[in-house]
Amino acid sequence: MSDIRINGAGAPQGVSHTGPTEQASGAGFDKIMDEAMGKLSQVQHDAEQAVHELTSGGDPAEAIIAMEKANMNFQLMVEVRNKLIAAYQEIMRMQV
């Protein structure tokens, strides 16, 4: 019985434990959300620019495409927010 070694006791096999040092070096949830919000802001800015170009004789198709991209990105972020709120409410309903 002295041959048996227990590695990672308490953690299921195939699941790695992320310690504080690994979390600091990896992309955290807040960083991912910041990047997503930055991309959303950029897409909305591009849509505003396309509309501005449209008013000065630009291509209507490009303006419509840019506006739809901005709309879809915004709807995606709203759904992510809704899922986060639902998850938070579910956690708050848990009994301790």
JODAJO-V885501 format. One record per backbone hydrogen bond with DSSP energy under -1.0 kcal/mol. CO is the residue of the C=O (numbers start at 0). NH is the residue of the N-H. If there is no record, write none. Layout:
CO,NH / CO,NH
This chain:
0,3 / 7,10 / 11,14 / 18,22 / 19,23 / 20,24 / 21,25 / 27,31 / 28,32 / 29,33 / 30,34 / 31,35 / 32,36 / 33,37 / 34,38 / 35,39 / 36,40 / 37,41 / 38,42 / 39,43 / 40,44 / 41,45 / 42,46 / 43,47 / 44,48 / 45,49 / 46,50 / 47,51 / 48,52 / 49,53 / 50,54 / 52,57 / 53,56 / 58,62 / 59,63 / 60,64 / 61,65 / 62,66 / 63,67 / 64,68 / 65,69 / 66,70 / 67,71 / 68,72 / 69,73 / 70,74 / 71,75 / 72,76 / 73,77 / 74,78 / 75,79 / 76,80 / 77,81 / 78,82 / 79,83 / 80,84 / 81,85 / 82,86 / 83,87 / 84,88 / 85,89 / 86,90 / 87,91 / 88,92 / 90,93
